[in-house]
C-alpha cells in the first residue's frame, strides 16, 4: 500500500493506475482520505447491483414476503419449480 499526499504530489491517472496494480493507493487531501485501487469486472458488477434502486426495492419486497409467508426447503422449491409431485 502506498500513501500519497495530494498537497505535495500530483500524480497523473496513468501513474495511479500503475501504482494500484501493486495494491491500494491511499490519497490524502487536507483532512480527507481516499483509496484508489483496482477493481475487477465481477466486483464492479456486484457493486453496481448493490447500488441499483430497482434491485434494492425487489430485495426489500422479497425480504418482507419471506418474513410474512415463511420459507420453503430446497427440496420443496425444486418440487414446485419442476412440477414434481
C-alpha positions as CSV (number, residue, x, y, z in Angstrom):
1,X,0.0,0.0,0.0
2,X,1.3,3.4,-1.0
3,X,0.2,6.7,0.5
4,X,0.4,10.0,-1.5
5,X,-0.3,13.5,-0.2
6,X,-2.0,15.4,-2.9
7,X,-0.8,18.6,-1.3
8,X,2.8,17.6,-2.1
9,X,2.4,15.3,-5.2
10,X,0.1,15.5,-8.2
11,X,0.3,12.1,-9.9
12,X,-1.4,11.5,-13.2
13,X,-4.1,9.0,-13.6
14,X,-1.7,6.7,-15.6
15,X,0.7,6.8,-12.6
16,X,-2.1,6.0,-10.1
17,X,-3.2,3.1,-12.3
18,X,0.3,1.6,-12.5
19,X,0.7,2.0,-8.7
20,X,-2.6,0.5,-7.9
21,X,-1.6,-2.7,-9.8
22,X,0.6,-3.5,-6.7
23,X,-2.2,-2.7,-4.2
24,X,-4.2,0.1,-2.8
25,X,-3.0,3.7,-3.2
26,X,-4.1,5.9,-0.4
27,X,-4.6,9.6,-1.4
28,X,-4.8,12.3,1.3
29,X,-6.0,15.8,0.7
30,X,-6.3,18.2,3.6
31,X,-8.4,16.3,6.1
32,X,-9.8,13.7,3.6
33,X,-8.6,10.2,2.8
34,X,-9.3,8.4,-0.5
35,X,-8.4,4.9,-1.6
36,X,-7.5,4.2,-5.3
37,X,-7.5,0.5,-6.1
38,X,-8.0,-1.9,-8.9
39,X,-11.5,-3.5,-9.2
40,X,-12.1,-6.4,-11.4
41,X,-15.2,-6.6,-13.6
42,X,-17.1,-9.0,-11.3
43,X,-16.5,-6.7,-8.3
44,X,-17.8,-3.8,-10.4
45,X,-21.0,-5.7,-11.4
46,X,-21.7,-6.6,-7.7
47,X,-21.2,-3.0,-6.6
48,X,-23.5,-1.7,-9.4
49,X,-26.1,-4.2,-8.5
50,X,-26.0,-3.2,-4.8
51,X,-26.5,0.4,-5.9
52,X,-29.4,-0.3,-8.2
53,X,-32.6,1.1,-6.7
54,X,-34.8,-1.4,-8.6
55,X,-32.8,-4.3,-7.3
56,X,-32.8,-3.0,-3.8
57,X,-36.6,-2.5,-3.9
58,X,-37.0,-6.1,-5.1
59,X,-34.8,-7.3,-2.3
60,X,-36.8,-5.4,0.3
61,X,-40.1,-6.8,-1.1
62,X,-38.7,-10.3,-1.1
63,X,-37.4,-9.9,2.5
64,X,-40.8,-8.7,3.7
65,X,-42.6,-11.6,1.9
66,X,-40.2,-14.1,3.3
67,X,-40.9,-12.9,6.9
68,X,-44.7,-12.7,6.3
69,X,-45.1,-16.1,4.5
70,X,-42.1,-18.0,5.6
71,X,-39.7,-20.1,3.6
72,X,-39.6,-23.5,1.9
73,X,-36.9,-26.1,1.8
74,X,-34.7,-26.5,-1.2
75,X,-36.4,-29.8,-1.9
76,X,-39.9,-28.1,-1.9
77,X,-38.6,-25.3,-4.2
78,X,-37.3,-27.9,-6.6
79,X,-40.6,-29.8,-6.5
80,X,-42.6,-26.6,-7.2
81,X,-40.3,-25.4,-9.9
82,X,-40.0,-28.7,-11.7
83,X,-43.7,-29.6,-11.3
84,X,-42.8,-32.8,-9.5
85,X,-45.4,-34.4,-7.2
